[in-house]
């Protein structure tokens, strides 16, 4: 899969860009705050249906304008041409080959994209929500139906929490809570199963990749869930989940929120049997988070027999020359878009295009 060309109008500080790309490495260099990240964000928003840094749609539109438009020609496996358009006004609207896209799940079924940025370090150093975000995004690309299930779970969770907050003020029947409980433990148990399954695959590939860049260090992942504390078998999850929701109800009523479930789960990450949050160096943490993201490239290729598009936003500057070379080698089969201040890391690479971004303008493409 690769982007043949793209046209961007009125996006952030970008007034107009219309350009084609190399099928392999595409390098975007320039000083800070010139629009490099904005450019990658436009790609992610169009093919991935989300920004890695912004939720407010109005902030995507260039100051003084009332709309933004991004359109791209994407060549998929077997040289199938697809045309995607993203129109941003009061909300975002997508079309693929002139047919409206109604949900992000549909978009995820069409395109695969993996983005790397300095914030990936949060996978190791951040909060449980950061690791759940990584896992949810990863699985949603591999299994787009997971994204729909997660939305249904979150909707039921929001409704259950609203009832919990109002329970003491209104005469709400406990049977209504049980309706939402059933949704949560039914969908939630499936979410846990698929998370554990995919996490095992990510662990295996992460270990293989990390040993290439960090010699013989072993990485281990442990899925942490307040539902699974006493589970002996994954077959027990649904009944345990149901029981846990019932047992926590009084506590939930007191706190006005659901205190157990997949929305509280976490990944414990160990390097050579030591907790990476406490004992791994910054370099080790960065290597592991990079390898976790890189593992998605193989998983997506194995699932769809097509490589995802790869975005690296200001990542190379944080790596030594050895790791830079390793990363470039690991993404050699993909089309990649790499932002940087300088491109000295290209000394061993042949197939690339270089662009300069300055004040939202794109120059070069040599």
Residue pairs with C-beta under 8 A, 6 or more apart in sequence:
1 74
1 75
1 76
1 77
1 111
1 112
1 306
1 307
1 308
1 309
1 335
2 21
2 23
2 74
2 75
2 309
2 335
3 21
3 43
3 47
3 72
3 73
3 74
3 75
3 309
3 335
4 20
4 21
4 72
4 73
4 74
4 75
5 18
5 19
5 20
5 21
5 72
5 73
6 17
6 18
6 19
6 21
6 42
6 43
6 46
6 70
6 71
6 72
6 73
7 17
7 18
7 69
7 70
7 71
7 72
8 14
8 16
8 17
8 18
8 39
8 42
8 69
8 70
9 15
9 16
9 68
9 69
9 70
10 61
10 62
10 65
10 67
10 68
10 69
11 38
11 41
11 42
11 60
11 61
11 62
11 68
11 70
11 88
12 35
12 38
12 41
12 42
12 60
12 62
12 360
13 35
13 38
13 62
13 359
13 360
14 35
14 38
14 39
14 42
14 62
14 360
15 62
15 360
15 361
17 39
17 361
17 362
19 355
19 362
19 365
20 365
21 335
21 337
21 353
22 335
22 351
22 352
22 353
23 335
23 351
24 332
24 334
24 335
24 336
24 351
24 352
25 328
25 336
25 338
25 346
25 349
25 351
25 352
25 353
26 335
26 336
26 337
26 338
26 352
26 353
26 355
27 338
27 340
27 343
27 346
27 352
27 353
27 354
27 355
28 36
28 39
28 40
28 337
28 338
28 339
28 340
28 355
28 356
28 357
28 362
29 36
29 339
29 340
29 341
29 342
29 343
29 354
29 355
29 356
29 357
30 36
30 341
30 356
30 357
30 358
31 341
31 358
32 341
34 357
34 358
34 359
34 360
35 357
35 358
35 359
35 360
35 361
36 313
36 314
36 339
36 357
37 53
37 117
37 313
37 314
37 339
38 360
39 337
39 339
39 357
39 362
40 115
40 311
40 313
40 337
40 339
41 51
41 52
41 53
41 54
42 70
43 72
43 113
43 309
43 311
43 337
44 50
44 51
44 52
44 113
44 115
44 311
45 51
45 60
45 70
45 86
45 92
46 70
46 72
46 84
46 86
47 72
47 74
47 84
47 107
47 111
47 113
47 309
48 107
48 108
48 111
48 113
48 115
49 94
49 104
49 107
49 108
50 104
51 60
52 115
52 117
52 119
53 119
54 60
57 88
57 90
57 91
57 92
58 90
60 68
60 88
61 67
61 68
61 88
61 89
62 68
66 89
67 87
67 88
67 89
68 87
68 88
69 85
69 86
69 87
69 88
70 85
70 86
70 88
71 83
71 84
71 85
71 86
72 83
72 84
73 81
73 82
73 83
74 81
74 82
74 83
74 84
74 111
75 81
75 82
76 82
76 306
77 304
77 305
77 306
82 96
82 97
82 110
83 96
83 97
83 98
84 94
84 95
84 96
84 110
84 111
85 94
85 95
85 96
86 92
86 93
86 94
87 93
87 94
87 95
93 100
94 100
94 101
94 107
95 101
96 106
96 107
96 110
101 107
103 148
104 147
105 144
105 145
105 147
105 148
106 144
108 140
108 141
108 144
108 147
109 144
111 309
112 141
112 300
112 304
112 306
112 308
112 309
113 141
113 308
113 309
113 310
113 311
114 141
114 293
114 296
114 297
114 300
114 308
114 309
114 310
114 311
115 310
115 311
115 312
115 313
116 290
116 293
116 310
116 311
116 312
116 313
116 315
117 312
117 313
117 314
117 315
118 313
118 314
118 315
118 318
120 289
120 290
120 292
120 293
120 315
121 285
121 286
121 289
122 130
123 130
123 131
123 134
123 269
123 288
123 289
123 292
124 269
124 276
124 277
124 280
124 285
124 288
124 289
125 277
125 285
128 264
128 265
128 266
131 266
131 267
131 269
132 263
132 265
132 266
134 292
135 195
135 198
135 199
135 267
136 146
136 147
136 150
138 198
138 202
138 296
138 299
139 146
139 194
139 195
139 198
140 146
140 147
140 150
141 296
141 300
141 308
142 198
142 296
142 299
142 300
142 303
143 194
146 191
146 194
149 187
149 190
149 191
150 191
152 183
152 187
153 183
153 184
153 187
153 188
153 191
153 262
153 263
154 263
156 180
156 183
156 184
156 187
157 180
157 184
157 258
157 261
157 263
159 180
160 177
160 180
160 181
160 184
160 258
161 256
161 257
161 258
163 172
163 176
163 177
163 180
164 177
164 252
164 253
164 255
164 256
164 257
164 258
165 256
165 257
166 172
167 177
167 253
168 253
177 249
181 242
181 245
181 246
182 242
184 241
184 245
184 258
184 261
185 238
185 241
185 242
185 245
186 238
188 227
188 241
188 261
188 262
189 227
189 237
189 238
189 241
191 262
192 223
192 225
192 227
192 228
192 234
192 237
192 241
192 262
192 265
193 234
193 237
195 223
195 262
195 265
196 223
196 234
198 299
199 221
199 223
199 267
200 221
201 295
201 299
202 221
202 292
202 295
202 296
202 299
203 219
203 220
203 221
205 291
205 294
205 295
205 298
205 299
206 219
206 221
206 288
206 291
206 292
206 294
206 295
207 218
207 219
209 291
209 294
209 295
209 330
210 217
210 219
210 287
210 288
210 291
211 217
212 326
212 330
213 287
213 290
213 291
213 322
213 323
213 326
213 327
214 284
214 287
217 271
217 272
217 284
218 271
218 272
218 273
219 269
219 270
219 271
219 288
219 291
220 269
220 270
220 271
220 273
221 267
221 268
221 269
221 270
222 267
222 268
222 270
223 265
223 266
223 267
223 268
224 265
224 266
224 267
224 268
225 262
225 264
225 265
226 244
226 259
226 260
226 261
226 264
226 265
227 237
227 240
227 241
227 244
227 260
227 261
227 262
227 265
228 237
228 240
230 240
231 237
231 240
241 261
244 260
245 258
245 260
245 261
248 258
248 259
248 260
251 259
252 258
252 259
268 275
269 275
269 276
269 277
269 288
270 276
271 279
271 280
271 284
271 288
274 280
276 284
276 285
276 288
280 288
286 318
286 319
287 323
290 315
290 323
290 327
294 327
294 330
294 331
296 308
297 307
297 308
297 310
297 330
297 331
297 334
300 306
300 307
300 308
301 307
301 308
301 333
307 333
307 334
307 335
308 334
309 334
309 335
309 336
309 337
310 331
310 334
310 335
310 336
310 337
311 336
311 337
311 338
312 327
312 331
312 336
312 337
312 338
312 339
313 339
314 339
314 340
314 341
315 327
315 338
316 324
316 327
316 338
316 340
316 345
317 340
317 341
319 327
321 345
324 345
325 345
325 348
328 345
328 348
328 349
343 354
346 352
346 354
353 364
353 365
353 366
354 364
354 365
354 366
355 362
355 363
355 364
355 365
356 362
356 363
356 364
357 363
